[in-house]
Amino acid sequence: MNQIKYIFILFFVIIFSQSCGDKFLDKSPIVGETEENFYRNEEDALSAVNAAYAALQFERNPAGHFRWFWGDIMSDESIKGGSGDNDVFELTLLETFQTPTNGELLESEWKASYEGIYRANVVLENVPPIEMNENLKNRILAEARFIRCYFFYNLTTMFGGVPLADRVLEPNEYNLERSTEEEMWQFIEGDLLEAISHLPLKSEYISGDIGRITKGAAEALLLKSYIWQKKWTQAKTTAESIVNSGEYALEASYAGIFTNDGENGSGSVFEIQYMTESGGTWDAINEGTLTNVFQRARGAFDGFGFNVPTQELVDVFFKENSQMEDPRLKSTVFRVGDVMGDRGIFTKEATGFDYDYYPKKYFNSKNEEATFGDPAPNGGSNDRVIRYADILLLHAEACYHTGNESLAKMSLNMVRERARGTNTNILPDITANGSSLLEAIYTERQLELALEGHRFFDLVRTDRALDVLGSMGYTDGKHNLFPIPVSQIQATNQAITQNPGY
Amino acid sequence: MKNKSYILLLFFLSTQIILFGQSKEIKGKVISAEDQSDIIGATIEVKDDPNSLGTITEYDGTYSITVPSKESILVFSYLGMKTQEVKVGDQNEIVIVMDLETSLMEEIVIVGYGTEKRSKISGAVSVINADEISETPILRTEQALQGRTSGVQVTQNSGSPGSALTVRIRGNGTINGGDPLYIVDGIQVSGLDFLSPSDIASINILKDAASSAIYGSRGANGVVLITTKTGKKNQEGKISYDGYFGVQSPWKKMHLLNAREYAIIQNEAYIAAGKAPPKEFLNPNAFGEGTRWQDEIFETAPIMNHQISLRGGSKKSTYAISGNYFKQDGIVGGAKSNFERVTARLNTTHDLKEWLTLGNTLGVTHFTRNALPENSEFNTPLLRALNMDPVTPVRKFDGTYAYSPYSDTDITNPVNQIEQTFDTWKSNRLLGSIYTDIKFTDEISLKTVYSLDVTFATQDIFLPRFDLSYDPVLSDAPAQEKRLENSVIYNNYNWSNWQLENLLSYKKNFNDKHNVSIILGNTVLENNYHFTGAANSNLPSNDPDDAFISNTIDPIETQTASEEATSSSLLSYFGRVNYELDGKYLFSGTLRADGSSKFGANNRFGYFPSLSAGWIISNESFFEVDLISLLKFRASWGKNGNDNIGNYRFSTVVRPGQNYTYGPDETITSGSVATVAANPDLKWETITQTNIGFDVELWSGKLNFTTDYYVKNTDDVLYAAPIPFTSGTDAPIQNIASVRNSGLEFSVLYREKEKRVNYSIGGNISFVSSKVTGLGEGGEPVFAGSIQSANSFVTRTDIGDPVASFYGYVTDGIFQTQAEVEAHAFQNENTAAGDIRFKDLNGDGVINEEDREVIGNPTPDFTYGINFNLDYKGFDLGLFFQGVHGNDLYNGTVRYDFNYVNRPISVLDRWTGAGTSNDEPRVNISDPNQNARISDRFVENGSYLRLKNFQIGYNIPKKLLSKFRLDKCRIYISSQNLLTFTNYSGLDPEIGSIGNLDDPDSNTNYLEVGIDRGFYPQSRTVLGGLQITF
């Protein structure tokens, strides 16, 4: 019996003294990897850059921040809409230029942009050491460069110079100060030029890769950067490089651009890809967009009724010919009595609201909705960020400013020609010169690109914002930039400074 | 050597018997001093005689026992009575009159890894015994803690059946999950929902650090030790039945506008905003009462409980077997929010060898819970019932459910919602242990316990198709009032935890003067979690019984699946030394080392020491106060920790699922990235607590008084403090904040036992003050508690304030005239007379974010409980009051962000012109002044006093019972929450924290306390019960 007891003691001693400790306490994730053992091969590299693309889809991170919030609602083209003033109250304040500095929408825009930049930086730091096909590696790195420049471009046009996170920041670098606007543009230009030298042309991608960043997309973003800085000569050259690549052509029909079939079409330079069938939820919006549900009318149309077009916008389509509307109007807004796809006829009673117009470009019919999951977070419309018509009009603007008015008119009239279609009674070629030509280019931009997230930024960069938006409360030297979210000024211990006027 | 001595002893004894033949038989009877009744089942043993079989008294209280000699000493014991020792001498018949155990201090109390006489404890420990809770129906174990002891605050997270409770021991010391550590029969468990309260023998709460330090890294928020009932040796089997049946009903409804009043208010609100009111409102008198939505969703719901227990033991074994069935329907939604639990338990012990004891505990629980969404602003039937306009009927003329023509999003028909909800949790849990206890010598023993805690749970959700349209072709109902495609979700959870524990104990008394006990132990445990989920949609059948993942037209197209798994482990070593000198001076020291897989290699191990001392002054020779039977002074100091965070937080986890779609076929292409920054330096949260206390007993234990004062500092609080967004990642968990709690606790109990009347009155009160003392370097205040109607957060945790204080604007009456608006700081563009005036706290002439301050504290100044029990001639009466005082609640029950919602009738006293009101603003559907912003307007006093339990019972007299061979038969009626005294205007003032407390990754829940977003209220219950033992 004694022996048995001693065996127990021995057992106890063994258990008590064994140094299984560290091994037993080593736990690593069961599902998923840690950074230390990821980034081993081609697949991981692709996976890394895909995650950076995923950041392009962010629209609610955590609050809503759509391109059309800033480009459309902030401008004269549309008003907020929704169920009333208190529905996303921050937008009510924003569009009336009572801009709050602590708003969660701007904060979300800021946050989502830096998440995208971080993800691109992760690619740029972790992919180079991977042993893999060099061409593919270079392409992936170039895609990542574009993505971070896209976010820097948005941030710079909205906030001015911002912290230039050109690497994955260490915790002691989180309080990075703002760079100047010049430094931002210098960085964006350099990075895009580097990307352009490695990116394939649109036609060089296999069909399954459609939607990836192309050389044309990077050149287009570079063009927009030059335009913003009024670097007209470089802008003109860059635009011509895109045109001369032969990769793009205006779609035959304007109305077809915003249909499902029109996605990634011949005039598509850069689109953010969305799809219906990803099973996304409000908490995890996978590959779908909320733009569809947000912009649809309320009531019987199952939407939230945001981004309501203004009378001023509709009037523009009658400016040239008060008797005969610009044909693009019917692809841009719904008017009372219009058929809203298979959702029924637009009556005010059916929407429950008194609005005369609803936006059409991102409207989806019921038969285009997700066939499984909640349709609201599974909208399928790609965000047409840069279209070829935009390139042509920017080219026209650049030509105008560099004294090439006839070249400007050529590009401008290409856009008008397509819009005109077979109806020779409207949209004659522009023959005007001088400031009338410039005015015509500006008007054309609005007609062609209405409700696509451009207007507010076009007004600001062409110094027309005060004229157009002044009556709504816009003041120059303040509202041309958005305020830096106060939470970020506090979180960085005032390392980030506020924009003037806020 | 030892066994040799036994043999010698045996030899010696047997020779005595043979040679001297002095063994004799003693007969007698055991009766109770209290009522002279026979005591059945009292144990009689011969002291220090391992050979004696011992015996127990019969049904008439008689016994007979053979003793070896005249010198033998008989020990008479019975639960709740004072143990007596009698030397046999020349007596042949011994009648024993047993007194009730009066001194609480003689109770044996379970402490961490051992037991201790209450008088010998130098830490702060509270005890709740089975008999305190057995007389009253307890629906859930945590409720047994509420109000019955000082230093413990318990609040209901929801009144819905099966929902958890928030338990805070000595305040909220952390912002990272303040739940105490629960140990059931030595096993660490999460939550107590698996346990039938009737199986509980005792609950002990270790409050100070010295008592809980032996639990190291997990004891920071206090430890609740629960022991389940076991059988007794040498006791004939007892069978008992304990059951009740009752009904629950809401005790209060809110006073809201009826349809006519609603139309009047809406008219006025539209006109004030310069808009035309809906035509039908123009004649409010056309409406009558309208729909009372609260009446439509509340109902009277049944509750029942049946428990059968068998307990007993032989000379070498004990057993306790029980089965329980409990079922509770909800007062909202009835069977759609119910809880059903079936448990079976088996506890046994066996003295296998003289030196070896084996035992086991085993509990098997099956429960089913049907749940409705609750405690949210967005989608709960309750919030919808409070906000739905009273004009809309429940049903259309054709009998189908109606929808509101005014509401198009969150506020939808709650009755239909309840009908469309199918959300069922089913859980099977097995919690068991086996142990061996080896006695090496009288002083040294080793206990080894292996335990397993396995849960298999499933969640089955069915979202049926429905459409409340008036016009089926146009499908004109708003999006939330129809679901054109059904879907089914099936989630499978598996938790499996195991634990191995070794405990070596040494206990010795030297010269009757020095008492020493030492324990040394270690624990290894591992927690594993595995989740698989699948979903499918567009099922051909809309019948919930046909809702299966595979039941679909095109399974490949619509099926989705997901999986998660985690694992964590803990390795610990611990030791304790107790030293008692002269029965007067008590010293105790502990040390525990814990290693946890949740922390990086840099900080894996944490060390937790404690020291405590006690001085029993009344045992000193100089102490000669007859009145005072016990006076003890206690002091303790110790440290322990909290590791309540998610797994792998020290490493950078690359998260899959960051996908994108390419190509005309829209192929989802997988992307992965680390979305949370890592913190390799992550370590324990540490709590340092100092405690001093007194225990006093007067009149030989009739009056018992205990008080404690403590200071509890929590440092290195684990928190994902916000980092600048430029990082591009979510914030890592860091050890940053610190919180200080200090408090004073009193408890008093007076017990009087007379011949016919026994009564006791007890009370306890706890004062806590808590304050955040640090938020890390440059730490920003933490905001939480989103309020949708104001589109902002309501709680702020900042240095100098209590955790999760309410934070907002300060109202200053109503602008009576436009001149007053002009004279005041600028509020909003269209602020007008009738709007609320907010204080310009910083005096800068503009009312903005900078004009907010702390406007309320959800933590009570004090909590208290009062207990009164009376026995008279078999009748018993029990009253148990529980209350909190000085806390605030945020009433967020009205969705002011929608202009069509119904409102409390207080709006009838709104401002309608100069001098009409100075606290209820004008109505305006645009609310240009944002009167609904977070302000003290919605902060209410949350104090309440509740008659938690009221019960009257009757014990059938023993004389009558013995005819039926029954030991006990008691019938009772009882009521919970019969009376509530409060000024709170919402449905229920007892509001805990919300939401998903079992998700360790969500920090904000702990920062949301006392926010009423349409809280599922507690019911008033009336029930009748029967307890029989035979």
Chai-1 contact restraints between the chains, C-beta under 6 A:
chainA,res_idxA,chainB,res_idxB,connection_type,confidence,min_distance_angstrom,max_distance_angstrom,comment,restraint_id
A,K5,B,F440,contact,1.0,0.0,6.0,A-B,restraint_1
A,F8,B,I438,contact,1.0,0.0,6.0,A-B,restraint_2
A,F12,B,L446,contact,1.0,0.0,6.0,A-B,restraint_3
A,F12,B,N502,contact,1.0,0.0,6.0,A-B,restraint_4
A,I15,B,N502,contact,1.0,0.0,6.0,A-B,restraint_5
A,F16,B,N522,contact,1.0,0.0,6.0,A-B,restraint_6
A,G21,B,L571,contact,1.0,0.0,6.0,A-B,restraint_7
A,G21,B,G595,contact,1.0,0.0,6.0,A-B,restraint_8
A,F24,B,S569,contact,1.0,0.0,6.0,A-B,restraint_9
A,F24,B,L571,contact,1.0,0.0,6.0,A-B,restraint_10
A,L25,B,S569,contact,1.0,0.0,6.0,A-B,restraint_11
A,L25,B,L571,contact,1.0,0.0,6.0,A-B,restraint_12
A,L25,B,G595,contact,1.0,0.0,6.0,A-B,restraint_13
A,L25,B,S597,contact,1.0,0.0,6.0,A-B,restraint_14
A,L25,B,R604,contact,1.0,0.0,6.0,A-B,restraint_15
A,K27,B,S567,contact,1.0,0.0,6.0,A-B,restraint_16
A,K27,B,S568,contact,1.0,0.0,6.0,A-B,restraint_17
A,K27,B,S597,contact,1.0,0.0,6.0,A-B,restraint_18
A,P29,B,Y648,contact,1.0,0.0,6.0,A-B,restraint_19
A,P29,B,V653,contact,1.0,0.0,6.0,A-B,restraint_20
A,I30,B,A565,contact,1.0,0.0,6.0,A-B,restraint_21
A,V31,B,E564,contact,1.0,0.0,6.0,A-B,restraint_22
A,V31,B,A565,contact,1.0,0.0,6.0,A-B,restraint_23
A,G32,B,V653,contact,1.0,0.0,6.0,A-B,restraint_24
A,G32,B,V654,contact,1.0,0.0,6.0,A-B,restraint_25
A,E33,B,V654,contact,1.0,0.0,6.0,A-B,restraint_26
A,T34,B,S651,contact,1.0,0.0,6.0,A-B,restraint_27
A,T34,B,T652,contact,1.0,0.0,6.0,A-B,restraint_28
A,T34,B,V653,contact,1.0,0.0,6.0,A-B,restraint_29
A,E35,B,T652,contact,1.0,0.0,6.0,A-B,restraint_30
A,E35,B,V654,contact,1.0,0.0,6.0,A-B,restraint_31
A,E35,B,A674,contact,1.0,0.0,6.0,A-B,restraint_32
A,F38,B,V654,contact,1.0,0.0,6.0,A-B,restraint_33
A,S47,B,S670,contact,1.0,0.0,6.0,A-B,restraint_34
A,S47,B,G671,contact,1.0,0.0,6.0,A-B,restraint_35
A,S47,B,S672,contact,1.0,0.0,6.0,A-B,restraint_36
A,N50,B,Y660,contact,1.0,0.0,6.0,A-B,restraint_37
A,N50,B,T669,contact,1.0,0.0,6.0,A-B,restraint_38
A,N50,B,G671,contact,1.0,0.0,6.0,A-B,restraint_39
A,A51,B,Q658,contact,1.0,0.0,6.0,A-B,restraint_40
A,A51,B,G671,contact,1.0,0.0,6.0,A-B,restraint_41
A,A51,B,S672,contact,1.0,0.0,6.0,A-B,restraint_42
A,A51,B,V673,contact,1.0,0.0,6.0,A-B,restraint_43
A,Y53,B,Y660,contact,1.0,0.0,6.0,A-B,restraint_44
A,A54,B,Q658,contact,1.0,0.0,6.0,A-B,restraint_45
A,A54,B,N659,contact,1.0,0.0,6.0,A-B,restraint_46
A,A54,B,Y660,contact,1.0,0.0,6.0,A-B,restraint_47
A,A54,B,G671,contact,1.0,0.0,6.0,A-B,restraint_48
A,G84,B,N899,contact,1.0,0.0,6.0,A-B,restraint_49
A,D85,B,S926,contact,1.0,0.0,6.0,A-B,restraint_50
A,N86,B,D897,contact,1.0,0.0,6.0,A-B,restraint_51
A,F89,B,N791,contact,1.0,0.0,6.0,A-B,restraint_52
A,N102,B,E849,contact,1.0,0.0,6.0,A-B,restraint_53
A,W110,B,F725,contact,1.0,0.0,6.0,A-B,restraint_54
A,K111,B,F725,contact,1.0,0.0,6.0,A-B,restraint_55
A,Y114,B,F725,contact,1.0,0.0,6.0,A-B,restraint_56
A,Y114,B,T726,contact,1.0,0.0,6.0,A-B,restraint_57
A,Y114,B,G728,contact,1.0,0.0,6.0,A-B,restraint_58
A,E115,B,G728,contact,1.0,0.0,6.0,A-B,restraint_59
A,I117,B,G728,contact,1.0,0.0,6.0,A-B,restraint_60
A,Y118,B,G728,contact,1.0,0.0,6.0,A-B,restraint_61
A,R119,B,V673,contact,1.0,0.0,6.0,A-B,restraint_62
A,V122,B,V673,contact,1.0,0.0,6.0,A-B,restraint_63
A,P163,B,T726,contact,1.0,0.0,6.0,A-B,restraint_64
A,A165,B,T726,contact,1.0,0.0,6.0,A-B,restraint_65
A,L169,B,S727,contact,1.0,0.0,6.0,A-B,restraint_66
A,Y174,B,I723,contact,1.0,0.0,6.0,A-B,restraint_67
A,Y174,B,P724,contact,1.0,0.0,6.0,A-B,restraint_68
A,Y174,B,T726,contact,1.0,0.0,6.0,A-B,restraint_69
A,Y174,B,S727,contact,1.0,0.0,6.0,A-B,restraint_70
A,L176,B,T726,contact,1.0,0.0,6.0,A-B,restraint_71
A,S207,B,G663,contact,1.0,0.0,6.0,A-B,restraint_72
A,G208,B,G663,contact,1.0,0.0,6.0,A-B,restraint_73
A,D209,B,Y662,contact,1.0,0.0,6.0,A-B,restraint_74
A,I210,B,G663,contact,1.0,0.0,6.0,A-B,restraint_75
A,G211,B,Y662,contact,1.0,0.0,6.0,A-B,restraint_76
A,Q273,B,T661,contact,1.0,0.0,6.0,A-B,restraint_77
A,M275,B,T661,contact,1.0,0.0,6.0,A-B,restraint_78
A,M275,B,E666,contact,1.0,0.0,6.0,A-B,restraint_79
A,G279,B,T560,contact,1.0,0.0,6.0,A-B,restraint_80
A,E287,B,T661,contact,1.0,0.0,6.0,A-B,restraint_81
A,R298,B,D408,contact,1.0,0.0,6.0,A-B,restraint_82
A,A300,B,D476,contact,1.0,0.0,6.0,A-B,restraint_83
A,D302,B,A479,contact,1.0,0.0,6.0,A-B,restraint_84
A,F372,B,S537,contact,1.0,0.0,6.0,A-B,restraint_85
A,F372,B,N538,contact,1.0,0.0,6.0,A-B,restraint_86
A,F372,B,T558,contact,1.0,0.0,6.0,A-B,restraint_87
A,Q488,B,P724,contact,1.0,0.0,6.0,A-B,restraint_88
A,Q488,B,F725,contact,1.0,0.0,6.0,A-B,restraint_89
A,Q490,B,E780,contact,1.0,0.0,6.0,A-B,restraint_90
A,A491,B,P722,contact,1.0,0.0,6.0,A-B,restraint_91
A,A491,B,P724,contact,1.0,0.0,6.0,A-B,restraint_92
A,T492,B,P724,contact,1.0,0.0,6.0,A-B,restraint_93
A,N493,B,G778,contact,1.0,0.0,6.0,A-B,restraint_94
